[in-house]
Amino acid sequence: MKPTVDVASGTSVLDRRLVSLDDATRDLARTPDFGKTTKIRRVLEQLRRVLLQDGGPAAVQARARELEDAGVFAGTDWAQPDILVPTFVGAGLHSGVADTVVMEATSELRMLAVALGEYDHPAISADEARQFLSQVLAMNLELLFTPPTEAERVHEGRTAQMIRDLFRHIAEGIGYDSVLDKLVDEIWRILRQRPIQVDQVSSLITRLSVWRGDPSVDLSSGQGLDRLITALFGTTEASREDPGIDVFRSRLEAMDTGGLQYEAAGFARAMHDTGLVSPYHAELLQFLRHESDYLLAEALGLSDTGKNCLLRFRDLVHRLIEEAVTPHTAQCIYGLALLLDRGILYEPPVVPGLWRQIALEIGPAARERLVAAFGEEPAPEVRLLAGVLSMLGQPLGVGQGDNPTCQSARALSMWAYNDPDYLLQMVVWAARDDEIVMHFEGQRISSQESGAGVAEKLPIDLDPVSLVVVPHLDRIYAEMGRRCSDRPGDPHRWVNPEFHGWWAARGFHINVDVGTGNLTDLDAFLRQFHAGYHPGYNGGQPLIHPQPAGIAVTDSAARYVGWHAIAILRVAPDPNDVMRVYFYNPNNDSGQDWGDGVVVSTAGNGERFGEASLPFDQFASRLYIFHGDPLEHGEPERVPAEDIATIVGYIERSWGADRLPAGALQASDGPAAPTA
């Protein structure tokens, strides 16, 4: 990322803020001890402004001695770095208190300066500082790698990303060796969810591969790292030493059929094993287009269904590879393989929809957004087509980014999963016309004519399809909500079916009163959820279409954070015969700790790629909105009272702690709930 530059002055924003920080630091240094409390606020504010900028952590690190000498830590625990406890760092950074966050961040950067020998500190040695930071990184691994959670976005705003930038800077400074094993486990945990966007993962693996090449590093650590590195840079014999695309191509041209088959199988195996695609894989596909459909199928790792689709729609698949697959967009190969394996090309509208997408001329607005996010190379049309392949192949890999647009991300995922030709139509409208038109109860809604959406600024950290479509969906979703503003109860009763599609059930259940925020009619709500979704009480009926639902997100201390949109995908017993709800969460990383023992699983409990899951009772304890077929009643009266009591216990110990008035388990005629 390049520093933001003020065109008029020719100086970067960071440079200007550093001037202000240095002025404030000198002022603090000149002030007697008894007067420093009146000056420290200015220093902390300037530190915060600097840390929010790209390159800010390095600049603060370079000023560590001056800041400490000036008295920025005076009178605080941070004044004695030798007594600081690594366990408390995470709590300080997540405290939500701006001054505490800045002081903690500045202290860590001082430790980094000491560890690197830039600051000879009288109270702590370089080795001690390095050990301290290694423990901090190990205890806060998610800050090194994962994007902000829903809780962090709500409570911390821009600070959440600033903290992650800080940790990456520290990790790059002291090396990843101290936390390598845990870091590799975390990478694999993320990849098992098969996200569409893997740029952060690939960037981290690239940095780790450079570190791994250092002969002074103990190569016995980091189990599983070699598989990740080779998946990107040395997948097969012909690409083993990362020779470059031109050399790799010349090696392919010299191979016989047996050698090409070996290469194809190697790339396919690595891709399906990790969910990552090597840039060399893109070059291989382009080469094999002219060689053999059999080898092409091998390189994609297709099932029998996928092979049949490739042969049946050969011209389309070849053209998609020709137009969309480049070393820059290689990740879409995984989407293409899964798209073919899904068999959705046999749905009559999908093939002509993809031909239209190939020929689509993108309008100026969409082109500008794609270039701003991904650059000029390859062309925006290529980026968008590659993004379409990824989304159609990985509908559960759609993420909302660091934006409050969970409703729009969920809609895109559900359309890709359930209604792919409708998704293709949405992409065309948004990319070509810069307008999406939907209808709400027969009334036309235009994204261009609607007011502001939920997002305060245009999202930028999204996959290509979301980047183009989400701003339009966000405005339409908000407009639908505004048209329900004078109705009693929660607007999702009307908005969800109109926004998502006919297959969103018209029956609506909610357990929160809109006016008071209190829980209401909880017993009936929970019994109806069992009757609609639990196979033991709904006649064994599996869920046919994904259904929108709303949950009350809680943090790891089980404290209420906010409302969040998810989609229920299926309910089934896991390998241990525990009934679980499998759901889609657009929040980038679904593996979250919601407190009170409610820890969302993403693998190991029967989850398919992209699914999150919880035992039925734990999921029900965080549910506040769901849809169901009003004509299918199930058997709510058969649900044991003790099962209901268990769920209510989870609610009482978490988000319902101050929402559960006396008699809440009895029927209530209260209206309904807040907006997710």
N, C-alpha and C positions, 0 to 999 in steps of 0.2 A: 504494500500500500504506500502510495506517495503522500508526503505531508500536504495538508491543505495549504494553498498559497493564496495570499491576498494579491490579486492582480494589480491593484492600484499601487501598492507599496513595494511589491516584489518580494516581500518577506513571508515566511510561513507563519501560520497561526501559532505553532509551537514556539518559534523564535520570539514572537511578541510576548507570549505568556511566560517564557523563561526570563525575559527582561523584567517583567513585573515580579516574578518570584525572587530574582536576585535582589531587586530593590527592597522587597519586603524582608528578605533574610538579613540584609545589611542593617536595615532599620531595627530589626529584632536584636541583632548583635550589639548595637550601640545602646540599647535600652538597659538600664539597671535591672537587677533581678526582680525588685519589687514591682516594676512596671511592665514586665514581660507579658503578663496575662492580658493586657490591653492590646498588645501587638501580635500575639500568636494567632489570633483569628484571621488576620490578613494573610499570614504565611500559609496557614492550612487551606484557605480558600484558593490561593494561587497554586499550591501543591495539587489540589484536586483538579484544577483546570489543566495543569500540565499532564497529570496522569491519565486524563481522558484522551489525550492526543497520541497518535501514532509516534513512537519514539520517546514518549514521555517517561516511561520507567527508566530507560537508559540515561536520560538527562538528570533525573532525580538521583540515580545511583552515582553519577559523576559528582554530585553536590552533597553527598552524604556527610563528609567531614564538616563542610561549612554549615550545613543545617544543624548538626549536633552541637558544634562549637557555638552557634548562635543561640542555642537554648531551646530548640524546638521540642526536645524530650524532657526538659527540666520539670521536676516535680511530678513525674509520672513513672509508672513501672518500666516504661521503655528506656528510662535513663540508665538502667542497669541491664544491659543485654545478657550478662552472664547468668541472670536469674530467670530469664524468660523461659516459658514452657511451650514447646511446640504444639501441644494439645489445644492451647487457648487461641491459636492464631485464626483458625477457621471461624470460631465464634466471634472474634473481633471483626473479621472481614464481613461477616453476615449479620452484624449487630443492627444494621439499619441506621446507626448514628454516624452521620457524615464525618465528624471529626475523628471518631474512633477508627473508621475505615481508613482514612487518610494517614493517621498516625501508624496504624498497623502496616499499611503498605510501605510507608517510608522506612519503618524499622526493618522490614524484610529486605529492602533495597540497600540499606546500610549494612546488613548482614552479608549481602552478596558482594558489596564492595570490599568488606573485610575478607571474605572467603577467597576472593580473586587477588588479594594482595594489594588492592588499590588504596586501602585504608588500614594503617597499622593501629589497631584499637588497643588502648591500655587494659581493657577489661576482658577481652575475648580474643582468642587466636584465630588464625585463618582456618585451621582444621576444625576447631570447635564451631565456627560459624558455618562451615560447610556441612558438618554433621547436623546442626540445627536445621538448616534449610532442607537437607535430605529428609529429615523426619517430617517437616512441614509438608513437603511435596507428597510423601507417602500417605500422610493422613488426610490430604485434601486432593486426592487423585482426580476427582471429577472436575476440579477447577483447571486442571491441566488440559482437559480434553473435551468434555461434553459441553454443549451449549447451555445457556441458562434455563432452569426449569420454570414452570409456570409460577411457582412460589417466588422465585428470585426475580422474575420479570415484574411481578406485581409489587414486591416490597422494595426492590433495589434499583429498578430502572436501568439507566445507562451504567451505573456502578457495577452491575453484574458482569458486563462485558469487560469493564476496566480491570476487575479482579482477575479475570481469565487471562487478559493480556499480561498482567503482572506476573502470573504464575508461569506462563510460557517463557517470559523473559528470564525468570529465575532458573527454570529448567535448562534453557539453552546456555545459561552462564555456568552452571555447575555440572552439567551433563546429566543424562538420564540414567546413569548406571545404578544409582541408589534406589531407584524406583522402577527399574526396567521390568522385572517380572510382573509387578502389579499393573504397570502400564500396558504391557502386552495383553494381559488378561482383560483389561478394560477395552482395548481395541477389538478383541475378539467378541466381547459382549455386545459392543455397538454393531459390529458387522453381522452378528447373528440376527439382528433386527432387519437387515437388508434395506438400509435407507437408500433413497435415490441419490441424495447428495453425500458424496464421500470425499469431497475436497479436503476437509479438515483431517480425515483419517489418512488420506494419501500424503498430505503435507507432513504429517507427523511421522509416518513410516519413512518418508524421504529423509527427514532429519535424523531419524534413528539409524537409517542405513549408513549415513555419513559417519555417525558416531561409531557404528559397529565396525567400520573399516579401520578404526584406530588400533594399531597393534598393542597399545598399552592397556587396552580394555580387556577385562576378563570375559572371554567368549562363552563361558559356561552358563551365564545368566541369560534371562530373556527367552525362556522356552516358548517356541511358537513364532518368534520374531522372524526367523529365517523363511518360514512359509509365507509370511506377509511380504517380506522384501522381494523374494523371488516371484511372487504373484504379480508384482508390478515391473520389476526390472530384469529378471533373469529366469523367466518361466520355463523355458525349454533349452535344449542343447544349442540351438542356433542363436538364442538371445542371452545365453548364460552370463556373459561378462558385460551385459548392457552395451552392445557394440554401436548402437545408433541405427536409425531406420534404414539408411542407405545400405549399410553393410548387411543388415538383416535381410533386406530385399534380395541382395545379390546371392546370399546363401540359399534363400528359397528357390531362386531360379536355377540353382545347381543341383537341387534335390530330385530324387526319383519319387515315385508314388509312395513307397514305403516310408521314406523320410518325411514327406509332407503329412502322411497320416500320423506319424509319431508327434510331429509338431502340433497338429490339430488337436489330438487327444490331450496333449500336455496343457495347452492353453485352456481347453474346455474344463479339464479337471481342476485347475487352479481357480478359474472363474467361479465355478459352482461351489468350490470348497470355501472360498473367502468372500464372494460377492464383489470382489475387486477385478478390474479388467486392465491388463497391460496395454500401453500404447502400441506395442508390437503386435498384439492381437488384432488391432485394426488393420495393420498392414497385411497380416496374414489373410484376413477376410477379403480384402480387396484383390489379393493375388489369387485366392481360390475361386473367386467369381468366374474366372476364366479357365479354371481347371476342371472342377468336378463338383456336382451337387452333393455327392456322397461325402466328399472331404469337407464341404461347407457345413453339412449337418454334423459331422464329427467335430469341427471347430466350434460349433455352437453348443455341443453337448446335448442334442435334442432327444426327447423321448419319441416313442412311436408316433404320438399325436403331432409333435412338432415336425418330425420328418415328413409326415403326410401333408401338413400345411405347406412346408417348403416346396414340395414337389407339385402340389396342386396350384399354388399361387407363386410359381417360380419367378415370373417376370416382376411381380411386385416386390418380392423379397430381394431380388438382385438389385432392383432400383433403389430400394430403401438403403441397402448397404452402400451402393454407389454414392448416394446423395448425403447420407447422414453420418456414416462411419469414417472418422478421421482419428489420428492420434490424439487430438484435443478432445474428441467426443467419444473416446473408446468405451467409456462406461455404459453407453447406450447399447452396446453389444449384449450385455446381460439382460437388459430390458427386451431386446429383440428376441433373444432365446426364450425367455419366459412368455412373451407374447405369443410366440408360435406354439409353445407347449400348452398354453391356455386354450388354444383352438378357436380364438375369437374371430379369426379370419373367415370362419364358416358362418358367422352372422352376416347376412346379406349386405347391410349398410356399411360394414367396417372397411371392406376392400375399396369401394369407391371413395369412401371418406379419406383413406390414406393416400390414394392417388391424388385427391384434391389437395391434401396437405403437402404433398411433394411439389405440386405446381403453385402453391400459394405465394402471392406477392404480399409481403408484410408492409403494413402502413408505417408512416413516420414515427408515430408515438411508440408502437411496440418495438420498432427498430432501435429507437433511442434508448429504451429501457434495457434491451438485451445487450447493446454495445456497452452501456454504462456498467453493467454487471459482469460481462464476460469478455469484453474487448472486441476488436474488429475481426480477429482471426480465430476460428473460421467465421463465415458470414452468419448474420442473425438467422437467416432461413435454415441454415444447417443446425445451429444450436437448437432452434425450436423444434425441428423435425426429430432431432436426437432426443430432446426432452419428451416429446410425445411417445416415442418408443419406450423410454424408461417408465413413464407413468402408466402406459397400458400394460407393460410387463410387470411392474411393481406397484400396483395400486395401494398397497399398505405401506409403501415407503415414502409417501408424501409427507413432508413436514411443514409446519407453519412458520419456521424460522423464529426470530426474536420479535414476534408480532402478535397482537391479540386477535388474530384472524383464524381461530380454530374452526369457526363455522364454515368458512370458505375452503380451508384445507380439507375438512371432512367431506364437503360436497364434491370436490375434485376426486378425492379418493373413492367415494361411493360410486360416482359415475364411471370412473375407470374400472372399478370392480364389477359393476352391475349393469352399466348402460354406456358402453364405450363409444358408440356412434354419437350419443348426445354430447359426450366430452369433446369429441372431434369437432362438432358443430360450435361448441363454446369457444374453442381455440380459434376457429376461423373468424367468428364474429369479433373477438377481442383483438386478434392480431391484424386482421385486414381492415376492419371497420372502426376500430377503437370504440366500440359500443356493443354492449350486450343488452338484449331486450328480453325480459321475462314477464310473466303475468301473475298477478295476485288476485285471486277470486274474480278473474275475467278482466281485470284492469291492467293496462299496459304499464310496465315500469322500465325505463331506460336508464342504464348506468350513467349516461352522459347528462341526463336531466335530473338525476337524483342528487341529494345533498351529500355531506360527508359520511364516510363509513365509520367503522369501529376504529380502524387504524388512524392514528394522528398524522402519520407521514407515510409516503409510498414505501411499501416493503421492498427491500433490495436483496436480502439474503435467502433467496428462494431458488428452486429449480426453474428452468426456462419456461415451462408451461404455467406454473404458479405465478411467476414474475409478470407474465402478460395478462393472465386471467383474473387473479385474485383482486386487484384493485377494483375491477368492475363488479365482481361478486360481492365484495365487501360493501360497496355503496348500495347495491340492490338489497342485500340482506338488511342493512340498516333502514332503508326506506320501507321495507315490508314491516319492520318493527314499528316505525313511526305511524304507519297506517292502522296499527292495532293499539295505539297508545291510549285511546279512549275506551277500550274494552276492559271489562273486569278480568282479573286473572293474569296468567303469564302469556305473553304474545307467542311463545313457541308453539302453543296449541294450534295456531293457525299458520305460523310462518314455516315451521319445519316441513309439513307436507307440500306446501306450495314451492318452497325453495329447493327441496331435494328431489321430489318426484312422486309419482302416483303410488309407488311401492312403499312409501313411508306411511305406516298405519295411521288411520284417523283417530283411533282411540288415544286419549291423552290422560296421563296420570302424573300427579305432582304432590309432594308432601310438605310444601312450604307455603305459608300464607303470604301473599304479596304485600299486603298492608303492614303486617307486623314483623314479618321475617321469621315467625315462629313455626315450628313443625306442627302439622295438623293431620289428623286422621291417619296416623302412621301405621296402625295395625292393618287397616284396609289397603293402604298403599303397598305394604310389603307382601300381604297375601295375594294381591292382584299381580304383583311382579312374579311371584312364584307360579301363579296360575297361567301367566302368559308365556313364561320362558323356561321354567324348570320342567324337564321331561317327566318327573314324577308326579306333576300336578297339572300338566297340559295335555295329557293323553299321549305323551311320547312324541309330540309334533316337533320336528326340528325347525329351526328358524330358516325361512326361505330367502328373504331379502335382508341385508343389513339394516338395522333400525337406528335412527338418531336417538341419542340419550344425553342427559346432562348429569354431571357429577359435581359434588362439592369437593374441590381439591383441598387437601390438608398437607401440612409439611411433616417433617420427620418427628416433630413433637406432637402431632395430631391436631395442630391448630388450624383453624379455617383460613384458607387463602383466597378462594374465589370460585366462581362457577366456570365450568369447562365443558366443551362439547366433545363427545366421543361417539363411536358407533358400535353397537353390539353386533358381533359377527356370528357367534354360535354359543351354545351351552352344551357341554358334554362332560362325561367323566374323564379325568386325566389318567395317566398310567397307574396311579395308585388308587384309582376308583373314587377320587374326590371330585364331586361335581364342581365344575369351574365355569366361569363366564369368560369367554375369549372375546376381546374387543380391540378396536382400532383407536389409538390415541395419536392425534396429529402433533403432539408436543415433542417431536424430534427424537427424544429418548424416552421410551415407555417404561424403562426399569426404574421406578421411583419408590421411595419409602414414604408412605403416607401416615406413618406413626401408628402406635398401639399394635404393633405386629403386622400391620397391613402393608406388605411389601409386594409391589407389582412384579410379576415374573414375566420374562420374555423368552426364556428357553428352559428346557428341562422338565416341563410339566405338560407336554403335549402340544406346545404352541407351534403353529406354522410360522414361516418367516413373516415378520411384520406384526404379528399378533402380540398383544399383552394379555395377561390373565390373572385372575384372582379366584380363590374359592368363592362359591356362590354367596355365602353369608357375608364375607368381607366386601365383595363388590356391592351387594345390596346396601351395605352400611354407608357407602359414599354416594349412592344414587339419589337424585332428587327429581328427575324427570325421566319418563320413558313413554314410548308409544306402544300400542297394542291393538289388535283387531277387536273392535267392539262387539263383533258377532261370535267371537270365540271366547267363552267364559272360563274354561278350565274348571278346576276344583279348589278354589281358595279356602273353603272351609276345612279341607283336609290337612292344611299346613299345620304342623304341631306348634302349640303355643311356645314350647321351649326354643324352637328354631327362631321364632319371632323375637323372643326375649334376648337371645344371643345377639341378633342384629341390632336391636335397640341398645344393648350394652355398648356395642362398638360406637353407635351414634352418640350416646351420652358422654362417652369418653373422648370425643373428638369434636367435629363441627357442630353437633347438636347440643353441646354443653350448656349454652345459654339460650337455646331455642326450644327447649322441651318443657312447656308449662305443665302444671299439674293436670292430669286427665288427658294428656296428649294421645294416649293409646286408645281413647274412646273416639267414636265417630264425631266428626266436626263438619259444619256446613260452611266453613271459611272458604273464601274465593280461591286462591292459588298463589303462585310463587314469583320470585325475582327473576330477572333476566340473566341468562348465561352469557 
